[in-house]
Amino acid sequence: MGGARTGVRSPGERAQALAGASLARASLARPSMTRAVETLRIELDDPAMSALAIGSLILLTFTAVRITGGAPNALMELGYLPVALAAYAFGWRGGFAVGVVVAAVLGPVPALLGFDHVEGPAEWLIRLSVFAGIGAFIGTMFGRTTVDASEIHARLAEIQERERQSLLALATAAESRDLDAGEHVRRLEVTSRGLAVRTGMNERQLDEIGTAAAFHDIGKIRVPERILMKPDALDPDEWTVVRLHPVWSEQALGAGAHLAVAREVARWHHENWDGSGYPDGLYGDRIPLAARIVRIADAFDAMTNRRPYQAPVSFEAALEELQAGAGHDFDPELVKHFVEMIRGDADLRAELTELRLV
């Protein structure tokens, strides 16, 4: 049978699904400000980028002071920006050193270069002690915060790993009633990650895809076994129950930010490219990319491995079914990449064959 069980629908099922499709539910995007802050933080973790930013801020401060009449000038307070950045990037020594440099650039250097409107030695020394002292202080505080944050991060990682293992055990239990749970999870992780690589995802995103693939059907634990193992076509009431499992899967994954992608995949891995899927009738690129990826990997796995309700087909036959469903059930561009991946990677085919249940 098709639909939720094989991943590919018959023409009759497609017409029925299209008739009952609801309005698309827009997927939630990360706020642009959050992405910008995260990008900036990553850039500043690079010492070379931090040094370049510090130098640029010092030059900006010097230029702003000189073009607005020289010292004394309220714009001299801009010097705290490179001092604070140095303290963040290089600790108290960096904050102290850049404080000295900024004080020199605003004091003795303009005098040595012959500029007008410069401060005297007493002001230089005061500015030196203030900039350098504040730089060292901020660097010390950042250092303590980093230590505390590292301890918190380690503890949080431990808790998240325990949660992951518990969810994995539950997901395996849910899957084990109608298929080879351990091998299925491994096959799905391998093909989902492989397809995700071809979309340009980074290592963190690949890990999220692997986790999402493992947990995507955790809600099946609530589907009665008589329905899950039924070898014949499901009746309308049984289909209603089956179509709730994506919602149950999302609910089982809680509200933690570290499982955000897993929740997207859990809820929307049965949405179709043409909007005829469930539970929300999303269509096209309104379906999150991760869910579209796992949708294809899961359909391929369902077709090429034995199930209580169907015999397996060959890899090539499954690829042809995916191509037939491209633009209807599946993202056509992702199908193209998936077909190329399976056909072109002999090692991957060998691994999937070893894990295959026939």
C-alpha positions in Angstrom: 0.0 0.0 0.0 1.1 3.6 -0.4 1.0 6.8 1.6 2.5 6.8 5.0 3.7 3.3 4.7 5.6 3.2 1.4 6.2 6.9 0.8 4.8 6.7 -2.8 1.1 7.2 -3.5 -1.2 5.6 -6.1 -3.1 8.0 -8.4 -6.3 7.4 -6.4 -4.5 8.2 -3.1 -3.0 11.3 -4.6 -6.4 12.6 -5.8 -7.9 11.9 -2.4 -5.0 13.7 -0.6 -5.2 16.7 -2.8 -8.9 17.1 -2.1 -8.3 17.0 1.6 -5.2 19.2 1.7 -5.4 22.2 4.1 -3.9 25.6 3.6 -0.1 25.6 3.9 1.4 26.3 7.3 4.4 28.6 7.0 7.5 27.2 8.5 9.2 29.2 11.2 12.6 30.8 10.2 15.2 31.8 12.6 15.2 35.5 13.2 17.7 37.4 11.0 19.1 39.2 14.0 19.9 35.9 15.8 21.7 34.6 12.7 23.6 37.9 12.4 24.8 37.7 16.0 25.8 34.1 15.7 27.7 34.8 12.5 29.5 37.7 14.2 30.4 35.6 17.2 31.9 32.9 15.0 33.9 35.5 13.1 35.3 37.0 16.3 36.4 33.5 17.5 39.0 33.8 14.7 42.0 35.6 16.2 43.0 37.1 12.8 39.5 38.5 12.3 39.5 39.9 15.9 42.8 41.6 15.3 41.6 43.1 12.1 38.4 44.4 13.7 40.4 45.9 16.6 42.8 47.6 14.3 39.9 49.0 12.2 38.2 50.3 15.4 41.4 52.0 16.5 41.8 53.7 13.1 38.1 54.7 13.1 38.5 56.3 16.6 41.7 58.2 15.6 40.1 59.5 12.3 36.8 60.5 14.0 38.7 62.5 16.7 41.0 64.3 14.2 38.3 65.3 11.7 36.1 66.7 14.4 38.7 69.1 15.8 41.1 66.9 17.8 41.4 66.6 21.6 39.7 66.9 23.9 36.7 65.3 22.2 33.8 63.2 23.3 34.5 60.9 20.4 37.7 59.8 22.2 35.4 57.5 24.2 35.1 55.4 21.1 38.4 54.0 22.1 36.6 51.7 24.6 35.3 49.7 21.7 38.6 48.2 20.5 39.6 47.8 24.2 36.5 45.8 25.0 36.8 43.7 21.9 40.4 42.9 22.7 39.5 41.9 26.2 36.8 39.6 24.8 39.1 38.0 22.2 42.4 37.9 24.0 41.7 38.1 27.7 43.0 40.6 30.2 46.5 40.8 28.5 44.8 41.8 25.2 42.6 44.3 26.9 45.5 45.9 28.7 47.8 46.0 25.6 45.1 47.5 23.3 44.3 50.0 26.1 47.9 51.2 26.0 47.8 51.3 22.2 44.6 53.3 22.1 45.8 55.8 24.7 49.0 56.3 22.6 47.1 56.8 19.4 44.9 59.4 21.0 47.6 61.1 22.9 51.4 61.1 22.1 51.0 59.9 18.4 49.1 63.0 17.2 51.6 65.2 19.0 54.6 63.4 17.4 52.9 63.7 14.0 52.6 67.5 14.5 48.8 67.7 14.8 47.1 70.6 16.5 44.7 70.3 19.4 46.4 67.5 21.3 46.4 66.8 25.1 49.3 67.2 27.4 51.4 64.5 29.1 49.1 64.5 32.2 46.0 63.8 30.2 48.0 61.1 28.3 48.9 59.3 31.5 45.3 59.5 32.8 43.9 58.1 29.6 46.6 55.4 29.5 45.7 54.2 33.1 42.0 54.3 32.4 42.0 52.5 29.0 44.6 49.9 30.1 43.0 49.4 33.5 39.5 48.9 32.1 40.8 46.6 29.4 42.5 44.4 32.0 39.4 44.4 34.2 37.0 43.5 31.3 39.3 40.8 30.2 39.4 39.3 33.7 35.6 39.3 33.9 35.3 37.7 30.4 37.8 35.0 31.5 35.8 34.1 34.6 32.6 34.1 32.6 34.2 31.8 30.0 35.1 29.3 32.7 31.6 29.4 34.2 30.1 29.1 30.7 32.3 26.1 29.9 31.2 24.3 33.0 27.5 25.1 32.3 28.0 24.0 28.7 29.5 20.7 29.7 26.7 20.0 32.2 24.1 20.9 29.6 25.8 18.6 27.0 25.6 15.8 29.5 21.9 16.3 30.1 21.2 16.6 26.4 23.1 13.3 25.7 21.1 11.5 28.4 17.9 12.9 26.9 19.1 11.8 23.4 19.7 8.3 24.6 16.3 8.1 26.2 14.6 9.3 23.1 16.6 7.0 20.9 15.5 4.0 23.0 11.9 5.2 22.7 12.3 5.7 18.9 13.9 2.3 18.5 11.0 0.7 20.4 8.5 2.5 18.1 10.3 1.4 15.0 10.9 -2.2 16.1 7.3 -3.2 15.9 7.2 -3.0 12.1 10.8 -3.1 10.9 14.4 -3.8 11.7 14.8 -0.7 14.0 18.5 -0.5 14.4 19.4 -1.1 10.8 16.6 1.2 9.6 17.9 4.1 11.8 21.4 3.5 10.5 20.3 3.4 6.8 18.2 6.5 7.2 21.0 8.4 8.9 23.5 7.4 6.1 21.2 8.4 3.2 19.9 11.6 4.9 23.3 12.8 5.7 24.6 12.0 2.3 21.8 13.9 0.6 22.3 16.8 3.1 25.9 17.0 2.2 24.9 17.6 -1.4 22.8 20.6 -0.3 25.9 22.3 1.2 25.0 21.8 4.9 27.8 22.2 7.5 28.8 19.6 10.0 26.5 20.9 12.8 23.5 20.7 10.4 24.5 17.2 9.3 24.5 16.1 12.9 21.0 17.7 13.3 19.8 15.8 10.3 21.2 12.5 11.6 19.4 13.0 15.0 16.2 14.0 13.2 16.3 10.9 11.0 16.6 8.7 14.1 13.7 10.4 15.9 11.3 11.2 13.1 8.8 8.4 13.7 9.0 8.3 17.5 5.3 9.0 17.6 4.5 5.6 16.1 4.8 4.3 19.7 1.2 5.5 20.1 -0.2 3.8 17.0 -1.8 0.5 17.9 0.1 -2.5 16.7 -2.9 -4.0 14.9 -2.8 -1.0 12.6 0.9 -0.8 12.3 1.3 -4.4 11.4 -1.8 -4.8 9.3 -0.9 -6.4 5.9 -4.0 -5.2 4.1 -5.2 -1.7 3.2 -6.1 0.6 6.1 -9.7 1.7 6.5 -10.5 5.5 6.8 -10.5 5.4 10.6 -7.1 3.6 10.7 -5.7 6.1 8.3 -6.9 8.9 10.6 -4.8 7.3 13.5 -1.7 6.8 11.3 -1.8 10.4 10.1 -1.6 11.6 13.7 1.9 10.1 14.3 3.8 13.1 12.9 2.1 15.3 15.5 2.7 12.8 18.3 6.4 12.6 17.2 6.8 16.4 17.4 5.2 16.4 20.9 7.4 13.6 22.1 10.5 15.7 21.3 9.7 18.4 23.8 10.6 22.1 23.5 14.5 22.1 23.7 16.2 24.3 21.1 18.7 21.5 20.4 15.9 19.4 19.0 14.3 22.1 16.8 15.3 20.5 13.5 14.2 17.0 14.8 10.8 18.5 15.6 10.5 20.0 12.1 11.3 16.6 10.5 9.1 14.7 12.9 6.0 16.9 12.1 6.6 17.5 8.4 8.3 14.4 6.9 5.0 13.3 5.3 4.3 16.6 3.7 4.3 16.5 -0.1 5.9 18.9 -2.6 2.5 19.6 -4.2 0.7 20.3 -0.8 -1.2 17.0 -0.7 0.6 15.6 2.4 -0.1 15.7 6.1 -0.6 16.9 8.8 -0.5 20.6 7.7 -0.6 20.5 3.9 2.6 22.4 3.5 4.0 22.6 -0.1 7.2 23.4 -1.9 9.9 25.1 0.0 7.5 25.9 2.8 8.3 22.4 3.9 11.6 22.7 5.9 14.6 21.4 3.9 15.5 18.8 6.6 12.0 17.3 6.4 12.2 17.2 2.6 15.5 15.3 2.8 14.3 12.7 5.4 11.0 12.3 3.3 13.0 11.1 0.4 15.4 8.9 2.4 12.6 7.3 4.3 10.6 6.6 1.2 13.6 4.9 -0.5 14.2 2.9 2.6 10.6 1.8 2.9 10.5 0.6 -0.7 13.9 -1.3 -0.6 13.4 -3.2 2.7 10.8 -5.8 3.7 7.7 -4.6 5.6 4.7 -6.5 7.0 2.6 -4.9 4.2 4.9 -5.1 1.2 7.9 -6.9 -0.3 11.1 -5.0 -1.1 12.0 -3.7 -4.5 15.5 -3.2 -6.0 17.4 0.0 -5.5 16.9 0.9 -9.2 13.2 0.3 -9.0 12.9 2.5 -5.9 14.9 5.3 -7.6 12.5 5.2 -10.6 9.5 5.5 -8.2 11.2 8.5 -6.6 11.7 10.1 -10.0 8.0 9.4 -10.9 7.0 11.2 -7.6 9.3 14.2 -8.1 7.3 17.4 -8.2 4.3 15.6 -6.6 5.4 13.8 -3.5 9.1 14.9 -3.4 11.3 17.9 -4.0 12.4 17.4 -7.6 15.9 18.9 -7.1 16.5 16.7 -4.0 15.3 13.6 -5.9 17.8 14.4 -8.6 20.7 14.6 -6.1 19.5 11.5 -4.3 19.4 9.4 -7.5 22.9 10.6 -8.5 24.1 9.8 -5.0 22.8 6.2 -5.0 23.8 5.5 -8.6 27.2 7.1 -8.3 28.4 5.8 -4.9 29.3 2.1 -4.9 30.5 2.2 -1.3 27.1 3.6 -0.2 25.2 1.0 -2.1 27.4 -1.7 -0.5 26.7 -0.4 3.0 23.0 -0.2 2.4 23.0 -3.7 0.9 24.7 -5.0 4.0 22.1 -3.3 6.3 19.2 -4.3 4.0 16.3 -6.4 5.3 14.9 -8.6 2.5 
